[in-house]
Amino acid sequence: MVTAPSLAAFDEEALQPLGWNEAWSEPLAAAASRLQAGGLSTAGLEPARIVAQFSHLYRLAAADGEHLAEVTGRYAHGAASRTSYPAVGDWVLSSVPKPGDSSRASIHALLERRSALIRKEAGQVQEGQVVAANIDVLFLTMALNHDFNLRRIERYLVAAWESGATPVVLLTKADLADDPEALVREVEGAAPGVAVHAVSAQLGQGLEQLRPYLQPGRTIAVAGSSGVGKSTLLNELAGEASQRVQGVRGGDDRGRHTTTHRELFRLPGGALLMDTPGMRELQLWDEGGSSSAHAGAFADIEELASQCRYGDCTHGKREQGCAIKSALASGELDAGRYENYLKTGRELARVARKEQAAARKSLPPARNKQRRKQERRSGKEAAQERD
């Protein structure tokens, strides 16, 4: 075990039901070392997990129980962006009040995340928003009613592969579909390599398929549009009314949106399930500037592209030996799926350009000058290699 310097003694066994394990000891020590390098004492600090978020307040679970908490002023001052702030599922270094003390806990540092579902903030703000952190499995939910939309599932899968969690598609309200298995096969074609399950939480149908995911200490997040039955699903898995639910709206058989904040719940079998508010839209965000998430969501198209005669094939009308064109002509590749592949690729590229531009603006003039020189030098070296 890696020992964190000068931290308060804490009961690791008490944290295990929250998902703590030996692998977190190294990030804990690293977070403590960063604080000490900044001249801060870590005496009395201990790890805790964020289990709920309410605007600028958090509820965290420590070894001795749950506490309301807020970040310290120094933490807020040093946060580089909104994604630097804690989110539900995060492990943090905190100071918690002693028994009988009604004051709030303080969050001093964030342990490095293993995974994070991030979407772009709505509107013109070039910021990411962490929907869920340190999740092992991501249930992507879509109802088998008017909500059903293959293109939206593909967008969710791009975000899921970017998160680092294992995506699983849940088709909820299966009792409303005439042939749910046919729809499962349709989604499997749009989600290569991803497990797809049709369930009805209202009738308790298909839930046994989810048991293998609900292992003790494992964290599962549930994401999807408003009214698809996420809270009903949580209540059914928990065996109690953990989340308030509302009935189906008249006229369009869609549920009413009820979840207003993110929260982590412990299930009877030991798994942790995170409910999230419904997302009216999912604007993609690429935290690392990599295309791997996009390639993962459209692995079948990437595989077809690798079969083109020329490595720089643009898949245009005049390209010879284009596997993409052939697959579209034969019907092997759905035209709507290919168009969504192009659309989401352009969107991610646009987000990456804006993110890079914002990062450049934040650099001091001298650093920007140095960066431009490096870019010119790299361009010249690349040209020489081509020659």
C-alpha positions as CSV (number, residue, x, y, z in Angstrom):
1,M,0.0,0.0,0.0
2,V,1.2,3.5,-0.8
3,T,1.2,5.6,2.4
4,A,-0.3,9.1,2.1
5,P,1.9,11.6,4.1
6,S,0.5,13.2,7.3
7,L,-3.1,12.3,6.9
8,A,-5.6,11.5,9.6
9,A,-6.0,7.8,10.4
10,F,-9.2,6.5,8.7
11,D,-11.1,3.3,8.6
12,E,-10.6,1.8,5.1
13,E,-13.1,-1.0,5.8
14,A,-15.8,1.7,6.4
15,L,-15.0,3.2,3.0
16,Q,-15.2,0.0,1.1
17,P,-19.0,0.0,0.7
18,L,-18.5,3.4,-1.0
19,G,-16.2,1.8,-3.6
20,W,-12.8,2.4,-1.9
21,N,-10.1,-0.2,-2.6
22,E,-6.4,-0.6,-2.6
23,A,-6.0,1.1,-6.0
24,W,-7.1,4.5,-4.5
25,S,-4.1,4.6,-2.1
26,E,-1.7,6.0,-4.8
27,P,-4.1,8.8,-6.0
28,L,-4.6,9.6,-2.3
29,A,-0.9,10.0,-1.6
30,A,-0.5,12.0,-4.8
31,A,-3.2,14.5,-3.8
32,A,-1.7,14.9,-0.3
33,S,1.7,15.5,-1.8
34,R,0.3,18.2,-4.1
35,L,-1.2,20.0,-1.1
36,Q,2.1,19.8,0.8
37,A,4.0,21.1,-2.2
38,G,1.8,24.1,-2.2
39,G,2.7,24.8,1.4
40,L,-0.5,23.3,3.0
41,S,-0.7,21.0,5.9
42,T,-2.5,17.7,5.4
43,A,-2.8,16.9,9.0
44,G,-6.3,15.8,9.9
45,L,-7.4,15.3,6.3
46,E,-9.1,12.1,5.2
47,P,-10.6,10.6,2.0
48,A,-14.3,10.9,1.4
49,R,-16.6,10.4,-1.6
50,I,-19.0,12.9,-3.1
51,V,-22.5,11.3,-3.0
52,A,-24.7,14.2,-3.9
53,Q,-24.3,17.7,-5.4
54,F,-26.5,20.7,-4.9
55,S,-25.3,23.8,-6.8
56,H,-22.2,24.9,-4.7
57,L,-22.8,22.5,-1.8
58,Y,-22.0,18.8,-1.7
59,R,-22.8,15.8,0.5
60,L,-19.9,13.6,1.1
61,A,-19.6,10.2,2.8
62,A,-16.5,9.7,5.0
63,A,-15.6,6.8,7.3
64,D,-17.7,8.3,10.1
65,G,-20.8,9.1,8.0
66,E,-22.2,11.8,5.7
67,H,-21.6,15.5,5.9
68,L,-22.6,18.6,4.0
69,A,-19.4,20.1,2.5
70,E,-18.0,22.9,0.4
71,V,-14.7,23.5,-1.4
72,T,-12.2,25.8,0.4
73,G,-11.4,29.2,-1.0
74,R,-7.9,28.1,-2.0
75,Y,-9.4,25.2,-3.9
76,A,-11.8,27.5,-5.8
77,H,-9.0,30.0,-6.6
78,G,-6.8,27.2,-8.0
79,A,-9.6,25.5,-10.1
80,A,-8.6,25.7,-13.8
81,S,-12.1,25.1,-15.1
82,R,-15.5,23.8,-14.0
83,T,-14.4,20.2,-14.6
84,S,-11.7,20.8,-11.9
85,Y,-14.5,21.0,-9.3
86,P,-15.8,17.9,-7.5
87,A,-18.7,15.9,-9.0
88,V,-20.8,13.1,-7.8
89,G,-18.6,9.9,-7.6
90,D,-15.4,11.8,-7.0
91,W,-13.0,10.9,-4.1
92,V,-11.7,14.0,-2.3
93,L,-9.4,14.9,0.5
94,S,-11.5,16.6,3.2
95,S,-11.6,17.7,6.8
96,V,-14.8,16.6,8.5
97,P,-16.3,18.1,11.7
98,K,-16.0,16.1,14.9
99,P,-19.0,14.4,16.5
100,G,-21.4,17.1,17.8
101,D,-20.0,19.8,15.6
102,S,-22.7,21.0,13.1
103,S,-20.3,22.9,10.8
104,R,-19.7,21.8,7.2
105,A,-16.9,19.7,6.0
106,S,-14.2,21.3,3.8
107,I,-13.0,19.8,0.5
108,H,-9.2,20.5,0.0
109,A,-8.2,18.4,-3.0
110,L,-9.6,16.1,-5.7
111,L,-8.2,12.6,-6.2
112,E,-7.3,11.9,-9.9
113,R,-10.4,10.4,-11.6
114,R,-10.4,7.0,-13.2
115,S,-13.3,7.9,-15.5
116,A,-15.7,10.8,-16.0
117,L,-18.8,11.3,-18.2
118,I,-18.4,14.9,-19.4
119,R,-20.7,16.9,-21.7
120,K,-20.3,20.4,-23.1
121,E,-22.2,23.1,-21.2
122,A,-25.3,24.3,-23.1
123,G,-25.0,27.6,-24.9
124,Q,-21.9,29.4,-26.1
125,V,-19.8,28.8,-23.0
126,Q,-16.8,26.7,-23.9
127,E,-16.8,24.6,-20.7
128,G,-17.2,20.9,-19.9
129,Q,-19.6,19.7,-17.2
130,V,-18.9,16.5,-15.3
131,V,-22.1,14.4,-15.2
132,A,-20.6,11.5,-13.2
133,A,-17.1,10.6,-12.0
134,N,-15.3,7.3,-11.2
135,I,-18.0,5.1,-12.8
136,D,-17.3,1.5,-13.8
137,V,-20.4,1.0,-15.9
138,L,-22.6,3.5,-17.7
139,F,-26.2,2.5,-18.3
140,L,-27.4,4.6,-21.3
141,T,-31.2,4.6,-21.2
142,M,-33.8,5.1,-23.9
143,A,-37.5,4.4,-23.7
144,L,-39.2,2.2,-26.3
145,N,-41.8,4.8,-27.0
146,H,-41.6,8.2,-28.8
147,D,-38.2,8.7,-27.2
148,F,-36.6,6.0,-29.3
149,N,-33.9,7.4,-31.6
150,L,-30.9,5.5,-32.9
151,R,-29.0,8.7,-33.8
152,R,-29.3,9.9,-30.2
153,I,-28.0,6.5,-28.9
154,E,-24.9,6.9,-31.2
155,R,-24.3,10.4,-29.6
156,Y,-24.5,9.0,-26.1
157,L,-22.1,6.2,-27.1
158,V,-19.5,8.7,-28.2
159,A,-19.7,10.4,-24.8
160,A,-19.7,7.0,-23.1
161,W,-16.5,5.8,-24.8
162,E,-14.9,9.1,-24.0
163,S,-15.8,8.6,-20.3
164,G,-13.6,5.5,-19.8
165,A,-16.5,3.6,-18.3
166,T,-18.1,0.5,-19.9
167,P,-21.3,1.4,-21.8
168,V,-24.4,-0.7,-21.6
169,V,-27.6,0.3,-23.5
170,L,-30.9,-0.1,-21.6
171,L,-34.1,0.1,-23.6
172,T,-36.6,1.0,-20.9
173,K,-40.5,0.7,-21.0
174,A,-40.2,-2.5,-23.1
175,D,-43.8,-3.2,-22.2
176,L,-44.8,-0.4,-24.6
177,A,-43.1,-1.9,-27.6
178,D,-44.8,-4.5,-29.9
179,D,-41.5,-6.3,-30.6
180,P,-38.8,-5.2,-28.2
181,E,-36.4,-7.9,-29.4
182,A,-36.5,-6.5,-32.9
183,L,-35.5,-3.0,-31.5
184,V,-32.7,-4.6,-29.5
185,R,-31.3,-6.1,-32.7
186,E,-31.6,-2.7,-34.3
187,V,-29.7,-0.9,-31.5
188,E,-27.0,-3.7,-31.5
189,G,-26.4,-2.7,-35.1
190,A,-25.8,0.9,-34.1
191,A,-23.8,0.0,-31.0
192,P,-21.1,-2.5,-32.1
193,G,-19.5,-4.4,-29.1
194,V,-22.0,-2.9,-26.6
195,A,-24.4,-5.0,-24.6
196,V,-28.1,-4.0,-25.2
197,H,-31.0,-5.0,-22.9
198,A,-34.7,-4.4,-23.0
199,V,-36.3,-3.9,-19.6
200,S,-39.5,-2.8,-18.0
201,A,-38.9,-1.5,-14.4
202,Q,-42.7,-0.9,-14.1
203,L,-43.4,-4.6,-14.6
204,G,-40.0,-5.9,-13.3
205,Q,-39.2,-7.5,-16.7
206,G,-35.7,-8.1,-17.8
207,L,-34.0,-6.8,-14.7
208,E,-32.3,-10.1,-14.0
209,Q,-30.1,-9.3,-17.0
210,L,-28.6,-6.4,-15.0
211,R,-27.6,-8.4,-12.0
212,P,-24.1,-9.3,-13.3
213,Y,-23.3,-5.5,-13.5
214,L,-24.3,-4.8,-9.9
215,Q,-21.2,-6.2,-8.1
216,P,-20.3,-5.0,-4.6
217,G,-18.2,-1.8,-4.7
218,R,-18.9,-1.2,-8.4
219,T,-20.3,2.2,-9.4
220,I,-22.9,2.4,-12.1
221,A,-24.3,5.6,-13.5
222,V,-27.7,5.9,-15.3
223,A,-28.0,8.5,-18.0
224,G,-30.6,9.4,-20.6
225,S,-33.3,11.8,-21.6
226,S,-36.0,13.1,-19.2
227,G,-38.9,10.8,-18.5
228,V,-37.3,7.5,-19.7
229,G,-37.8,5.8,-16.3
230,K,-34.3,6.2,-14.8
231,S,-35.7,6.8,-11.3
232,T,-38.2,4.0,-11.6
233,L,-35.4,1.7,-12.6
234,L,-33.3,2.8,-9.6
235,N,-36.2,2.2,-7.2
236,E,-36.8,-1.3,-8.6
237,L,-33.2,-2.2,-8.3
238,A,-33.0,-0.7,-4.8
239,G,-36.2,-2.4,-3.6
240,E,-37.4,0.8,-2.2
241,A,-38.5,4.3,-3.2
242,S,-35.0,5.9,-3.2
243,Q,-36.1,8.4,-5.9
244,R,-39.5,10.2,-6.3
245,V,-41.2,9.3,-9.6
246,Q,-44.1,10.7,-11.4
247,G,-46.7,9.1,-13.7
248,V,-46.7,9.1,-17.4
249,R,-47.9,12.2,-19.2
250,G,-51.1,11.9,-21.1
251,G,-50.9,12.1,-24.9
252,D,-47.3,11.0,-25.5
253,D,-46.7,8.1,-23.0
254,R,-43.6,9.9,-21.7
255,G,-42.7,10.1,-18.0
256,R,-42.4,13.4,-16.2
257,H,-38.9,14.6,-15.3
258,T,-38.3,14.2,-11.5
259,T,-34.6,13.9,-10.8
260,T,-33.2,17.4,-10.1
261,H,-29.7,16.6,-8.9
262,R,-27.1,13.9,-9.2
263,E,-26.9,11.4,-6.3
264,L,-25.2,8.1,-5.5
265,F,-27.2,5.4,-3.9
266,R,-26.1,2.1,-2.3
267,L,-28.0,-0.9,-3.5
268,P,-28.8,-3.9,-1.2
269,G,-26.2,-6.1,-3.0
270,G,-23.4,-3.7,-2.4
271,A,-23.2,-1.9,-5.8
272,L,-23.5,1.9,-6.1
273,L,-26.0,3.4,-8.5
274,M,-25.9,7.0,-9.6
275,D,-29.1,8.7,-10.9
276,T,-28.7,11.8,-13.0
277,P,-31.1,14.5,-14.2
278,G,-32.5,13.9,-17.7
279,M,-30.4,15.5,-20.4
280,R,-32.6,17.4,-22.9
281,E,-29.5,17.6,-25.2
282,L,-26.1,16.1,-25.1
283,Q,-23.4,18.4,-26.5
284,L,-20.3,16.3,-27.0
285,W,-17.0,17.2,-25.2
286,D,-13.6,15.7,-25.8
287,E,-11.5,16.4,-22.8
288,G,-8.3,14.9,-24.2
289,G,-8.6,16.1,-27.8
290,S,-8.5,12.4,-29.0
291,S,-10.6,10.8,-31.6
292,S,-10.6,7.4,-29.9
293,A,-14.1,7.8,-28.4
294,H,-15.6,8.7,-31.8
295,A,-13.8,5.6,-33.3
296,G,-15.1,3.4,-30.5
297,A,-18.7,4.5,-31.1
298,F,-18.4,3.9,-34.8
299,A,-16.1,1.0,-34.8
300,D,-17.8,-0.7,-37.8
301,I,-17.3,2.4,-40.0
302,E,-13.7,2.7,-38.9
303,E,-13.2,-0.9,-39.9
304,L,-14.8,-0.3,-43.3
305,A,-12.6,2.8,-43.8
306,S,-9.5,0.7,-43.2
307,Q,-10.5,-1.5,-46.2
308,C,-10.5,1.4,-48.7
309,R,-7.9,1.0,-51.5
310,Y,-6.1,4.2,-50.6
311,G,-5.1,5.2,-47.1
312,D,-6.1,8.9,-47.6
313,C,-9.5,8.0,-49.1
314,T,-12.0,10.8,-48.5
315,H,-15.0,8.5,-49.3
316,G,-16.2,11.0,-51.9
317,K,-18.1,10.3,-55.1
318,R,-15.0,10.0,-57.3
319,E,-12.9,7.9,-54.9
320,Q,-11.9,4.5,-56.4
321,G,-12.0,1.4,-54.3
322,C,-13.8,3.1,-51.4
323,A,-15.2,0.5,-49.0
324,I,-17.5,3.1,-47.4
325,K,-19.2,3.9,-50.8
326,S,-19.6,0.2,-51.5
327,A,-21.2,-0.5,-48.1
328,L,-23.6,2.4,-48.5
329,A,-24.6,1.2,-52.0
330,S,-25.2,-2.4,-50.9
331,G,-27.1,-1.3,-47.8
332,E,-24.5,-2.9,-45.5
333,L,-24.0,0.6,-44.0
334,D,-27.0,2.7,-43.0
335,A,-26.8,6.1,-44.6
336,G,-28.2,7.8,-41.5
337,R,-25.6,6.2,-39.3
338,Y,-22.8,7.3,-41.7
339,E,-24.2,10.9,-41.7
340,N,-24.2,10.9,-37.9
341,Y,-20.6,9.6,-38.0
342,L,-19.6,12.6,-40.1
343,K,-21.8,15.0,-38.0
344,T,-20.4,14.0,-34.6
345,G,-16.8,14.0,-36.0
346,R,-17.2,17.6,-37.2
347,E,-18.8,18.5,-33.8
348,L,-15.8,17.0,-31.9
349,A,-13.3,18.7,-34.1
350,R,-15.1,22.1,-33.6
351,V,-15.1,21.6,-29.8
352,A,-11.4,20.7,-29.9
353,R,-10.6,23.9,-31.9
354,K,-12.5,26.1,-29.6
355,E,-10.9,24.4,-26.5
356,Q,-7.4,25.0,-28.0
357,A,-8.3,28.6,-28.8
358,A,-9.5,29.2,-25.2
359,A,-6.3,27.6,-23.9
360,R,-4.1,29.8,-26.0
361,K,-5.9,33.0,-24.8
362,S,-5.2,32.0,-21.2
363,L,-1.4,31.8,-21.9
364,P,0.9,34.7,-21.2
365,P,2.1,36.5,-24.4
366,A,5.6,35.1,-24.0
367,R,4.3,31.5,-23.8
368,N,2.1,32.1,-26.9
369,K,5.1,33.4,-28.8
370,Q,7.0,30.3,-27.9
371,R,4.1,28.1,-28.9
372,R,3.9,29.7,-32.3
373,K,7.6,29.2,-32.9
374,Q,7.3,25.6,-32.0
375,E,4.3,25.1,-34.3
376,R,6.3,26.7,-37.2
377,R,9.3,24.5,-36.4
378,S,7.1,21.4,-36.4
379,G,5.5,22.4,-39.7
380,K,8.9,22.8,-41.3
381,E,10.1,19.5,-40.0
382,A,7.0,17.8,-41.3
383,A,7.4,19.3,-44.7
384,Q,11.0,18.2,-44.9
385,E,10.0,14.6,-44.0
386,R,7.4,14.7,-46.8
387,D,10.0,15.9,-49.3
